[in-house]
Amino acid sequence: MNKPLAEKTAVVTGASHGLGRATAEHLAGLGATVILLARREAPLRAAAAAIENAGGSAFVLPCDLAIPAQVAAAAQRVQAEFGAVHILVNNAGIPAPRSFAETAFDDWDAVIGSNLSGVFYLTRALWEALIAADGASVITISGTAGLRGGGSPAYGASKFGLSGLHYAIAQAGKAHTIRATILYPGGMDTGWRGAPIGVLPRGESMDPAVVAEMIGQILTAPLEFVVNEAVLNPIQQPFM
Ligand SMILES: NC(=O)c1ccc[n+]([C@@H]2O[C@H](COP(=O)([O-])OP(=O)(O)OC[C@H]3O[C@@H](n4cnc5c(N)ncnc54)[C@H](OP(=O)(O)O)[C@@H]3O)[C@@H](O)[C@H]2O)c1
């Protein structure tokens, strides 16, 4: 198999489950050394074992993105171990209570912390390592809630916030040939909010492995252009 990401180092957040795990497996298949980040170590080790059994290379990095000191320590480990980071996929995210009335202060802080602040902390902490890669890519996973909001105030606000952060990353990255992409996926078949996996038809809920392939295509696109933003929806899901 062609290995277009051989010699590349890819940090994938939320790599123990769902889209993050599918992305980590796909990028490892394309030859990247993947650094798997999430809070819980055991599921990360399981993901790393699957990648290594398939012939890939993985490094486990437990870290809570909502805690700045943990992010700083994780970034230092990455820099000490690998130096440059060629790919950063900001994928980790948590859901939030659906309605305004149900959303407590703690829910707000937890969701903004993981879904928005964590993306800033990690991208900022890895910035020098991304610059060192001389042609890095930063892909941030939002969701269609980041375009149209919706019922959940904390989740919608975290994803809208990512758009502003993404534009800032893109602007700052231009001087260092860092390509920044924001993806707005609709429903994916990952068990999000406890939904059963494998029940909905593919036209209503996307296979995370297929979304991961799209991420791989963006990362391996010719270097003279950048995919700034993209909306990916299952064909039957109404958009807007
Ligand atoms: N699934 C959908 O239908 C859908 C639709 C649109 C957008 N999205 C977005 O797509 C992304 C991936 O969703 P998914 O469905 O694949 O989610 P998922 O299956 O629930 O996986 C979430 C991953 O993020 C990690 N994580 C959560 N909070 C973290 C934190 N504070 N620090 C570090 N890691 C953390 C989790 O591991 P630990 O719990 O061990 O930390 C897990 O690996 C999210 O940003 C989500 O908002 C999903």
The ligand as an SDF file (V2000), in Angstrom:
LIG
                    3D

 48 52  0  0  0  0  0  0  0  0999 V2000
  -20.9560   11.4300   16.4730 N   0  0  0  0  0  0  0  0  0  0  0  0
  -21.6330   12.3940   15.8580 C   0  0  0  0  0  0  0  0  0  0  0  0
  -22.7720   12.2110   15.3990 O   0  0  0  0  0  0  0  0  0  0  0  0
  -20.9830   13.7580   15.6840 C   0  0  0  0  0  0  0  0  0  0  0  0
  -21.6010   14.6890   14.8470 C   0  0  0  0  0  0  0  0  0  0  0  0
  -21.0040   15.9270   14.6550 C   0  0  0  0  0  0  0  0  0  0  0  0
  -19.8050   16.2280   15.2700 C   0  0  0  0  0  0  0  0  0  0  0  0
  -19.2300   15.3220   16.0950 N   0  0  0  0  0  0  0  0  0  0  0  0
  -17.9490   15.6670   16.7340 C   0  0  0  0  0  0  0  0  0  0  0  0
  -16.9750   14.7310   16.2980 O   0  0  0  0  0  0  0  0  0  0  0  0
  -16.0030   14.5460   17.3250 C   0  0  0  0  0  0  0  0  0  0  0  0
  -15.8540   13.0500   17.6180 C   0  0  0  0  0  0  0  0  0  0  0  0
  -17.1220   12.5510   17.9980 O   0  0  0  0  0  0  0  0  0  0  0  0
  -17.3220   10.9880   18.2900 P   0  0  0  0  0  0  0  0  0  0  0  0
  -18.7520   10.7090   18.0460 O   0  0  0  0  0  0  0  0  0  0  0  0
  -16.2910   10.2010   17.6230 O   0  0  0  0  0  0  0  0  0  0  0  0
  -17.0750   10.9790   19.9020 O   0  0  0  0  0  0  0  0  0  0  0  0
  -16.8630    9.7400   20.8860 P   0  0  0  0  0  0  0  0  0  0  0  0
  -17.0190    8.4460   20.1720 O   0  0  0  0  0  0  0  0  0  0  0  0
  -17.6990   10.0200   22.0980 O   0  0  0  0  0  0  0  0  0  0  0  0
  -15.3160    9.8660   21.3130 O   0  0  0  0  0  0  0  0  0  0  0  0
  -14.8790   11.0250   21.9850 C   0  0  0  0  0  0  0  0  0  0  0  0
  -13.3890   10.8890   22.2460 C   0  0  0  0  0  0  0  0  0  0  0  0
  -12.9220   12.0900   22.8820 O   0  0  0  0  0  0  0  0  0  0  0  0
  -12.2180   11.7530   24.0780 C   0  0  0  0  0  0  0  0  0  0  0  0
  -12.3770   12.9050   24.9940 N   0  0  0  0  0  0  0  0  0  0  0  0
  -13.5230   13.4670   25.4430 C   0  0  0  0  0  0  0  0  0  0  0  0
  -13.2570   14.5000   26.2700 N   0  0  0  0  0  0  0  0  0  0  0  0
  -11.8980   14.6120   26.3260 C   0  0  0  0  0  0  0  0  0  0  0  0
  -11.0250   15.4720   27.0230 C   0  0  0  0  0  0  0  0  0  0  0  0
  -11.4740   16.4360   27.8480 N   0  0  0  0  0  0  0  0  0  0  0  0
   -9.6940   15.3180   26.8660 N   0  0  0  0  0  0  0  0  0  0  0  0
   -9.2140   14.3390   26.0550 C   0  0  0  0  0  0  0  0  0  0  0  0
   -9.9980   13.4850   25.3640 N   0  0  0  0  0  0  0  0  0  0  0  0
  -11.3410   13.6180   25.5170 C   0  0  0  0  0  0  0  0  0  0  0  0
  -12.8580   10.4310   24.5400 C   0  0  0  0  0  0  0  0  0  0  0  0
  -12.0440    9.6340   25.3610 O   0  0  0  0  0  0  0  0  0  0  0  0
  -12.0500    9.7920   26.9750 P   0  0  0  0  0  0  0  0  0  0  0  0
  -13.4870    9.7860   27.3870 O   0  0  0  0  0  0  0  0  0  0  0  0
  -11.2470    8.6510   27.4870 O   0  0  0  0  0  0  0  0  0  0  0  0
  -11.3820   11.1010   27.2220 O   0  0  0  0  0  0  0  0  0  0  0  0
  -13.0370    9.7440   23.1740 C   0  0  0  0  0  0  0  0  0  0  0  0
  -11.8020    9.1720   22.7660 O   0  0  0  0  0  0  0  0  0  0  0  0
  -16.4730   15.3820   18.5180 C   0  0  0  0  0  0  0  0  0  0  0  0
  -15.7920   16.6140   18.5180 O   0  0  0  0  0  0  0  0  0  0  0  0
  -17.9540   15.5950   18.2380 C   0  0  0  0  0  0  0  0  0  0  0  0
  -18.4380   16.7900   18.8230 O   0  0  0  0  0  0  0  0  0  0  0  0
  -19.7880   14.0800   16.3280 C   0  0  0  0  0  0  0  0  0  0  0  0
  1  2  1  0
  2  3  2  0
  2  4  1  0
  4  5  1  0
  4 48  2  0
  5  6  2  0
  6  7  1  0
  7  8  2  0
  8  9  1  0
  8 48  1  0
  9 10  1  0
  9 46  1  0
 10 11  1  0
 11 12  1  0
 11 44  1  0
 12 13  1  0
 13 14  1  0
 14 15  2  0
 14 16  1  0
 14 17  1  0
 17 18  1  0
 18 19  2  0
 18 20  1  0
 18 21  1  0
 21 22  1  0
 22 23  1  0
 23 24  1  0
 23 42  1  0
 24 25  1  0
 25 26  1  0
 25 36  1  0
 26 27  1  0
 26 35  1  0
 27 28  2  0
 28 29  1  0
 29 30  1  0
 29 35  2  0
 30 31  1  0
 30 32  2  0
 32 33  1  0
 33 34  2  0
 34 35  1  0
 36 37  1  0
 36 42  1  0
 37 38  1  0
 38 39  2  0
 38 40  1  0
 38 41  1  0
 42 43  1  0
 44 45  1  0
 44 46  1  0
 46 47  1  0
M  CHG  2   8   1  16  -1
M  END
$$$$
